[in-house]
């Protein structure tokens, strides 16, 4: 899984056959137990190969180029039938394989692998460890309004008098 991110609830997907490039948001409906990049374990459920059917927030990418109707196109109705390029080495409790940022989905209106992931749904969360490892000189150049050394002391609970 070298350098590929796990896909979680909230990931953004797009279809190559959308008339005007529109995206939709993935909802994880098949499991409620496994989380990634979520220290509270409450919102970033790991997406799996079992996310089949209508598993997006709006279930549409706008109008579909594969459904012409006169001078226009019919609305897209997303119906995911299968996933490819998932992580084979781990099976979660729902018997699904973990989706990765380069996983692709198939819709019966489009072609195999016509739906791709544009954002994996994860967000970086800064922790105390990140600040403690920060180089004070570089941090002060990037953000001169914050004295990183002073901020580190505050994080460690060093009283103002001892600084």
Sine and cosine of phi, psi and omega as CSV:
sin_phi,cos_phi,sin_psi,cos_psi,sin_omega,cos_omega
0.00,0.00,0.37,0.93,-0.10,-1.00
-0.78,0.63,0.88,-0.48,0.12,-0.99
0.88,0.47,0.31,0.95,0.10,-0.99
-0.94,-0.33,0.68,-0.73,-0.02,-1.00
-1.00,0.00,0.54,-0.84,0.08,-1.00
-0.96,0.27,0.63,-0.78,0.03,-1.00
-1.00,0.02,0.70,-0.72,-0.02,-1.00
-0.79,-0.62,0.16,-0.99,0.05,-1.00
-0.80,0.60,0.70,-0.72,-0.03,-1.00
0.99,-0.16,-0.04,1.00,0.04,-1.00
-0.89,0.46,0.48,-0.88,0.00,-1.00
-0.97,-0.23,0.75,-0.66,0.00,-1.00
-0.87,-0.49,0.42,-0.91,0.09,-1.00
-0.63,-0.78,0.39,-0.92,0.04,-1.00
-0.91,-0.41,0.66,-0.75,-0.01,-1.00
-0.94,0.34,-0.20,0.98,-0.02,-1.00
-0.97,-0.25,0.22,0.98,0.08,-1.00
-0.96,0.30,0.75,-0.66,-0.03,-1.00
-0.88,0.48,-0.84,0.54,0.11,-0.99
-0.97,-0.26,0.86,-0.50,-0.10,-0.99
-0.78,0.62,0.97,-0.25,0.05,-1.00
-0.88,-0.48,0.42,-0.91,0.03,-1.00
-0.86,-0.51,0.22,-0.97,0.10,-1.00
-0.61,-0.79,0.29,-0.96,-0.11,-0.99
-0.97,-0.25,0.75,-0.66,0.00,-1.00
-0.97,0.25,0.71,-0.70,0.13,-0.99
-0.92,-0.38,0.77,-0.64,0.05,-1.00
-1.00,0.04,0.91,-0.41,-0.07,-1.00
-0.92,-0.39,-0.16,0.99,-0.17,-0.99
-0.99,-0.15,-0.13,0.99,0.04,-1.00
-0.42,-0.91,0.45,-0.89,-0.03,-1.00
-0.75,-0.66,0.36,0.93,-0.18,-0.98
-0.90,-0.44,-0.52,0.85,-0.16,-0.99
-0.94,-0.34,0.83,-0.56,-0.06,-1.00
-0.86,-0.52,0.40,-0.92,0.09,-1.00
-0.69,-0.72,0.60,-0.80,0.08,-1.00
0.77,0.64,0.72,0.70,-0.05,-1.00
-0.47,-0.88,1.00,0.02,-0.09,-1.00
-0.90,0.45,-0.34,0.94,0.05,-1.00
-1.00,0.07,-0.22,0.98,-0.04,-1.00
0.78,0.63,0.83,0.56,0.00,-1.00
-0.69,-0.73,-0.23,0.97,-0.07,-1.00
-0.66,-0.75,-0.33,0.94,-0.10,-0.99
-0.96,-0.27,0.92,0.40,0.06,-1.00
-0.90,0.43,0.63,-0.77,0.02,-1.00
-0.96,0.26,0.76,-0.65,0.04,-1.00
-0.99,0.15,0.61,-0.79,-0.03,-1.00
-0.78,-0.62,0.13,-0.99,0.02,-1.00
-0.91,0.41,-0.09,1.00,0.04,-1.00
-1.00,0.03,-0.02,1.00,0.04,-1.00
-0.97,0.23,0.98,0.18,-0.09,-1.00
-0.90,-0.43,0.48,-0.88,0.02,-1.00
1.00,-0.05,-0.59,-0.81,0.00,-1.00
-1.00,-0.06,1.00,-0.02,-0.11,-0.99
-0.85,-0.52,0.43,0.90,0.06,-1.00
-0.91,-0.42,0.34,-0.94,-0.04,-1.00
-0.87,0.50,-0.77,0.63,-0.02,-1.00
-0.98,-0.19,-0.29,0.96,-0.06,-1.00
0.82,0.58,0.64,0.77,0.07,-1.00
-0.42,-0.91,0.51,-0.86,0.14,-0.99
-0.91,-0.43,0.45,0.89,-0.02,-1.00
1.00,-0.03,-0.78,-0.63,0.02,-1.00
-0.99,-0.17,0.56,-0.83,-0.12,-0.99
-0.97,-0.24,0.84,-0.55,0.03,-1.00
-0.89,0.46,-0.35,0.94,-0.01,-1.00
-0.99,0.10,-0.02,1.00,-0.02,-1.00
-0.78,-0.62,0.93,0.36,0.02,-1.00
-0.93,0.37,0.55,-0.84,0.02,-1.00
-0.56,-0.83,1.00,-0.06,-0.06,-1.00
0.92,0.39,-0.83,-0.56,0.02,-1.00
-1.00,-0.02,0.14,0.99,-0.09,-1.00
-0.71,-0.71,-0.19,-0.98,0.04,-1.00
-0.77,-0.64,0.49,-0.87,0.05,-1.00
-0.97,0.24,0.40,-0.92,0.03,-1.00
-0.91,0.42,0.58,-0.82,0.07,-1.00
-0.98,0.22,0.68,-0.73,0.16,-0.99
-0.81,-0.59,0.95,-0.30,-0.09,-1.00
-0.94,0.33,0.76,-0.64,0.05,-1.00
-0.64,-0.77,1.00,0.02,-0.04,-1.00
-0.94,0.35,0.79,-0.62,-0.02,-1.00
-0.97,-0.25,-0.44,0.90,0.05,-1.00
-0.23,-0.97,0.31,-0.95,0.05,-1.00
-0.89,-0.45,0.47,-0.88,0.10,-0.99
-0.74,-0.67,0.21,-0.98,0.02,-1.00
0.87,0.50,0.58,0.81,0.07,-1.00
-1.00,0.00,0.17,-0.99,-0.03,-1.00
-0.99,0.17,0.93,-0.37,-0.13,-0.99
-0.97,0.26,-0.40,0.92,-0.20,-0.98
-0.99,0.13,-0.13,0.99,-0.01,-1.00
-0.77,-0.64,0.73,-0.68,0.09,-1.00
-0.89,-0.46,0.82,-0.58,0.00,-1.00
-1.00,0.10,0.03,-1.00,-0.10,-0.99
-0.89,0.45,-0.34,0.94,0.04,-1.00
-1.00,-0.01,0.21,0.98,-0.05,-1.00
0.91,0.42,0.31,0.95,0.04,-1.00
-0.99,-0.11,0.41,-0.91,0.08,-1.00
-0.99,-0.11,0.54,-0.84,-0.07,-1.00
-0.94,0.35,0.76,-0.65,0.07,-1.00
-0.98,0.19,0.61,-0.79,0.04,-1.00
-0.91,-0.41,0.23,-0.97,-0.07,-1.00
-0.88,0.47,-0.32,0.95,0.06,-1.00
-0.97,-0.24,0.22,0.98,0.10,-1.00
-0.92,0.38,0.44,-0.90,-0.01,-1.00
-0.75,-0.66,0.48,-0.88,0.03,-1.00
-0.89,-0.46,0.43,-0.90,0.02,-1.00
-0.93,-0.38,0.68,-0.74,0.08,-1.00
-0.87,-0.49,0.66,-0.75,-0.05,-1.00
-0.89,0.46,-0.39,0.92,0.03,-1.00
-0.98,0.19,-0.53,0.85,-0.03,-1.00
-1.00,-0.04,-0.66,-0.75,0.04,-1.00
-0.81,-0.58,0.08,-1.00,0.06,-1.00
-0.84,0.55,0.72,-0.69,0.06,-1.00
0.87,0.48,0.58,0.82,-0.02,-1.00
-0.99,0.14,-0.25,0.97,0.00,-1.00
-0.96,-0.29,0.79,-0.61,-0.02,-1.00
-0.84,-0.54,0.25,-0.97,-0.01,-1.00
-0.99,-0.15,0.83,-0.56,0.01,-1.00
-0.99,-0.12,-0.51,0.86,0.07,-1.00
-0.66,-0.75,0.73,-0.69,-0.11,-0.99
-0.97,0.23,-0.16,0.99,0.04,-1.00
1.00,-0.06,-0.20,0.98,0.01,-1.00
-1.00,0.09,0.51,-0.86,0.08,-1.00
-0.77,-0.64,0.65,-0.76,0.02,-1.00
-0.93,0.37,0.70,-0.71,0.07,-1.00
-0.89,-0.45,0.88,-0.48,0.02,-1.00
-0.97,0.23,0.65,-0.76,0.01,-1.00
-0.85,-0.53,0.13,-0.99,0.05,-1.00
-0.84,0.55,-0.63,0.78,0.00,-1.00
-0.86,0.51,-0.65,0.76,0.03,-1.00
-0.86,0.51,-0.71,0.70,-0.02,-1.00
-0.93,0.37,-0.61,0.80,-0.02,-1.00
-0.92,0.40,-0.48,0.88,0.01,-1.00
-1.00,0.04,-0.13,0.99,-0.06,-1.00
-0.92,0.39,0.64,-0.77,0.07,-1.00
-0.98,0.20,0.90,-0.44,-0.07,-1.00
-0.85,0.53,-0.64,0.77,-0.04,-1.00
-0.90,0.43,-0.73,0.68,0.01,-1.00
-0.92,0.39,-0.68,0.73,0.01,-1.00
-0.87,0.50,-0.66,0.75,-0.01,-1.00
-0.95,0.32,-0.46,0.89,0.08,-1.00
-0.95,0.32,-0.69,0.72,-0.01,-1.00
-0.93,0.38,-0.69,0.73,-0.02,-1.00
-0.73,-0.69,1.00,0.06,-0.06,-1.00
-0.93,0.37,-0.20,0.98,0.00,-1.00
-0.98,0.20,-0.27,0.96,-0.01,-1.00
-0.89,-0.45,0.84,-0.54,0.10,-1.00
-0.99,0.10,0.97,-0.23,-0.12,-0.99
-0.89,0.46,-0.56,0.83,0.03,-1.00
-0.90,0.43,-0.68,0.73,0.04,-1.00
-0.91,0.41,-0.64,0.77,0.01,-1.00
-0.90,0.44,-0.65,0.76,0.04,-1.00
-0.88,0.47,-0.65,0.76,0.04,-1.00
-0.88,0.47,-0.66,0.75,0.04,-1.00
-0.89,0.46,-0.66,0.75,0.02,-1.00
-0.89,0.45,-0.57,0.82,-0.01,-1.00
-1.00,0.07,-0.03,1.00,0.04,-1.00
0.97,0.22,0.40,0.92,0.04,-1.00
-0.97,0.24,0.84,-0.54,-0.02,-1.00
-0.88,0.47,0.44,-0.90,-0.04,-1.00
-0.83,0.55,-0.60,0.80,-0.06,-1.00
-0.90,0.43,-0.59,0.81,-0.07,-1.00
-0.98,0.19,-0.15,0.99,-0.08,-1.00
-0.95,0.32,0.00,0.00,0.00,0.00
